[in-house]
Amino acid sequence: MTTCSHLTRLPLPLSFSPSATSTFKPAAAAATRLRCRCSTADTPEMVKAIRVHELGGPEAMRWEEVEVGEPKDGEIRVKNTAIGVNFIDVYFRKGVYPAPLPFTPGMEAVGVVTAVGPGLTGRKVGDVVAYAGKPMGSYAEEQILPANVAVPVPSSIDHKTAAAIMLKGMTVHVLVRRVFKVEAGHTVLVHAAAGGVGSLLCQWANALGATVIGTVSNEEKAAHATQDGCRHVIMYTKEDVATRVKEITEGKGVNVVYDSVGKDTYKASLQSLAPHGCLVSFGQSSGSPDPISMGDLAPKSLFLTRPSMLHYTGTRDELLQSAGEVFANVASGVLRIRLNHTYPLHEASRAHADLEARKTSGSILLIPDN
């Protein structure tokens, strides 16, 4: 890729607190095809995108002009209208997950098809589509996508809602219907219950008939968690999580813990489980957990898993099933989006800084400037 000579650095907020988390870890990050172009000769239509040339903090993201190109066989070009922000984007920006430099971050967006590759059927200009996962590169006004990763967005669901729920919603579908199938009568512990994934996880588990216990950091987030179906809310800043879980469950423990926090919570997660319980570790906002020995699982015959959404949506049928269930639950009211934060696309650095400083709750979107 050729680096553009006319670069604009995104403004860095006055303060931010480094942290990182994710909802899943992909096996690899395939980048959307975007290329900086400095020559004006035979220049095709140019678009703006966020680019990362060196790993680092939010200031590492630059607002640049790039060439998006034309779709090839099996591809579509999409003009993004709403772009989801997720902790995994922070991971790639920092280098926790590797990606070839330079790259355009972002793994979730909704947009309108503006061109289709030669011979492609089943897609047409004007279709509204969404995608979540690979390829990375959604922080752009337009992008090229493999047609088989895009799913049609029902007309009853607006673009912002679809962009806010695609990645998080499919992650939650995988967690509660595939990794550990939550059923009526189960007791579930959800860490970071007021976060983007946590909020949806509490809603879906509650709708399935489970008793949901959520952990949060403050009163405002506790109120959100209660609205999302948490029957019990634990303020981990004031209470010991494992002790409160034992009190709530009368010493029985929970059937499953959904833990996206990692290092700071995994011990309490193990202590909170009932015999034969399952610890689902799907993120590490506080850092990677210390190694868990087999001996830690033995006293209660516990199960431990570290799932990736992409491993459960790898085929076209799995992808459509997962997205279909998410959209159906949005349409029926089972899932409600708490879209509390939107930023212009060119202010992606501010969105990342706020996310890492835990200033956000619910879903975060970037809106393209055009």
N, C-alpha and C positions, 0 to 999 in steps of 0.2 A: 504494500500500500504506500502511496505517496502522501507525505504530510503537507497539508496546506500551509502556505507561508503567512496567511492572514488568520491568526487565531485570536480568539477572545477568551480570556480566562473567566470562569464563573466567579461571582463574588462569594467570599467565604463569610458566613455569619460570625459575629463577634466571639461567640463561644460555642463549643460543642464538646461532647464527651464521647471518646472512642468506645465502641462496642460493636458487636456483630452477631447476627443470628440468621437463620434461614428456615424455610419451611421444608426444604428437601435438598438433597445433594445429588445433582445429575452426574452421570458417569463421565460425561464430557460436555464441553460447551462449544457448539458449532455456531460461529458468528454469522449474522446476517451479512449479505454482501453489500458493503458500503465502501466507497473509495474516495479519499480526498483527491481533488484535481486542481492544480494551480494554473495549468495552461488554459488559455481562452480559445485555442484553436479547436474547432469541432466539439465544443463543450455541449453536452446534453443538458437537459433540465437539472438544475442543482437544488438540493434541499438542505436543511439544517439538521444537525444531529449532535448529541453529546458524545464526545470521544475521550478515551482514557489512553494516554501515551506512556504514563508511568504510574506505578502503583502508589497508593497513598490515601490521604484523607479526602474529604469532599472537594477540596480545592484541586484535586487531580483531574476533575472532570472539566472538559473544555467544550465550548459552543462553537462548532465548526460547520463550514460548508462542505458537503460531500456529494459525490455522484451516486445516484441510486441505481442507474442502469435499467435495462429492460428485462422482463422475465424470460427465462429459457423454458425448455420442455419441463412440464410438471410444476411450474412456478406461477405465482401471482404477484403483482405489485399492489401494495395496500397503502392508502393514505390514512395514517393513524389519527383518530379523533380523541382517544383517551388511552392513557398508558398507566399500567399498574406499577407501583413501587413496592418492592419486597426486600426483606433482609438479605436474600441471596445476592441481590445487586451489590450490596455493601461488601459481601464476601469476595465477589469477583474483583471489585475495585481495590480492595486491600491485598488481594493475592492469596487469601485463605483457600479459595478454589482457583486453580490455574486457568489462564486463558492467554492466547497469543496476543502480544501488544502490536499495534494499538487495537482497541476494540470499542464497540458501542455497547454499553450495558443495557439491561432490561430484558425481561423474559415474559412479558404479558402486555397485550394491547388489544384494542378493538378499533376497527377502521373500515373503510370502504374500498373495495377492489377498483383499481384504476386501470389495470391492464392484466391480461392473461397470456401465458406462454402459448406457443404454437401447438395446435392440436389438442389443447386441454379442454375437456368436457366437464360439466358439472359445476363450473364456476363462470360467472360473467361480470362484466364491468357494472358497478353499482351495487353488487352484493355487500351486505354488512357481515363481516366475519370477525371472529375472535381467536386468539391463540394464547397458550400458556406453556412455558417450558422451552424446548429448543425450537429454532435457533435463537441464540442470544442476539439482541440488537434492537429492542423496541423503543429505546430512547431516541427516536428519529421521527421527522415529519412524515417520511415515507420509507418503506422497506420492501425488500423482496423476500417472499416466504415460499417454502414448499407448499403446494396446495393441500397436501394430505395432513398438514398440522393445523390447518384452519378449520374452524367449525362455524356453521351458520348461527347467527344470533336471532332468536325469535323476535318478531316485530313488537311483541308486548314488553320487551325489556330494552330500556334505553342504553345508550352507549356507555355512559359513566357507570351504571350499575353493572353491566357486563364486564367492563374492564376491572372493576373493583372486586369482582367475585370469581373470575375464571381460575386463576392460579390457587388462590386461597380456598375457594369452594371445592375444586377438584382434589386438593390436598386433604381437606376434611372428609370428602367422600371416601377417599382411599383409607383414611385413618379409622373411620367409624363403620365402614361397610366391608372393607377388604382386609386390613391389617388385623384389627380386632373388631369383630362384629358385635356392636353394642346392641343389647336387647333390653326389653322391659325388665325391671328388677335389678339391673346392674347398678353399681355405684361407681362413678367416674370422677377422677381428679384431673383437673385441667390447670396447668400452670400458665401464667400470663393470660388469664381468662378474658381480659378486656382488649387484647391485641387483635390484629386483623384476622388471624387464623383462630385464635382463642374464642373470639366472639361468635364466629360461625360454628365452631366445634361445640360450644355450650348449647347453642340453639338446636343443632341437629341432634345431639345426644338427648337433650330434654324432650324433643319431639318423638324420639324413639322409646321414651318411657323410662329412661335412666334417671337416677338421682345424681345431680351434678354438683360437685364441690369445685369452686374456683379459687385460685390465688391471685391477688392483686396487690398493688403497692400503696394505694391511697383511697380515700372515701369516694372521690368522683368515679374512679374505675370500679369500685365496689358496687356503686349504683348501676353502672353499665352492665356489669356481670349479672346482677340480679335481674335486670330487664331481659337479659339474654337467656334466662332459664336456670341460673345457678340457685339451687335451693339453699346452699350454704356458701358463704364467702369468707375466705381467710385472708387477713391483712398480714402478709409475711414480714412486713416491716415492724409489726408489733406482736405477732404471735408465732409460736413454733408450729410449723406446718404439720409435722408428723404427730405431735401431741394432739393438735386440734382434730386431725383426721381420726385418731383413735377415739376421741371423745364423741365426735359426730357419729361414727359407725359403731359405737359401743364396743370397741376393741376388735371388731371384725376386719377392718381394713377395706380397701377398695379393690374392685375387680381389675381396673386398668388405670394407669397414669399416663397422660399425654404430656410429655415434657419437651418443651422447645427451648428451655433455659440452659440446661446442661450442667456446667461445673458447680454452680451454686445450689442446685436443687436435686441432683441425682441421688444423694444419700437419703434425703427426706422422701424422695419418690419410692425408693426400695423399702424404706421403713413403713410407708403408708399402705403397701400392698397386702391384700389378703392372701392366704395360701393359694397357690396355683395362679396368682395374679400376673399381669403382663405390664412391663414397663416399655412404653413406646417412646423412644428418644428420637425426635425429629428435628432438633435444632440445638443451638448452643450459643444463645445470646450472651451468656456470661463467660464463655470460653468452653473448650473441650472438656468433658468430664474426665476425671482420673480413670485409669484402667479399672474395669470391674472384673474381679476374679470370679471364677466359677463357684468358689466357696461362698460368695455373697448371695448367690441364688439358691444354694442348697437348703438352708434352714426352712424355707417355705415353698420349695419346688417352684421357683419363680421363672418367668419367661422374660427375655429381653430381645428387642428388635430395633433396628435402625433403618427404617424404610425410606425409599425414594419414590416420590410420586411417579416419576418417569418409568419406573419398573412396573407400574400398575396401569399405565396408559400407553404402553409401547406399541400396541396395534391400533389400527384405525377403529376397529369395533370397540376396543376398550376405551379409547379416547371419546368416541361419540356417546357411549353409555355413561361415562363419568360426567361429561359436560351436560348431557341430557338430563341426568338426575339433578344436577345443580340448578339448571334453568327451571326445571319443573318445581323444585322446592322454593325457588324465588317467586315463581308465578303463584304458587299456592299460599304463600305467606309464611311457610316454615322457616325460611331464611330471610332475614332483614339485614340490609347493608347499612352499616354505620360509616357513612362517608364524611369524615370530619375535616379532611385536609386535601385541598387541591393547590397545585403550584403550576405556574407557567413552565413549559418544558425547559426553557433556557435557565430556570432557577432550580434545576435538579440538585445542585450542590446544597442548597438551603434545605430541600426536602430530606436529603441524606443526613445532614447535620442534625435536624430536628428528630429524625428517626433514631439516630444513634444516641441522642441525648434523652431519649424516652419522653419527648415532649408531645408525642402523638398517641392516638388511640384509634382503633378501627382501621379503615382502609385509607390509603394515600394514593392520589392520582396526579399525574403530570398531564397538562393539557397543551398540545402543540400550539405554537404562537400563530400559525397560519389558519 
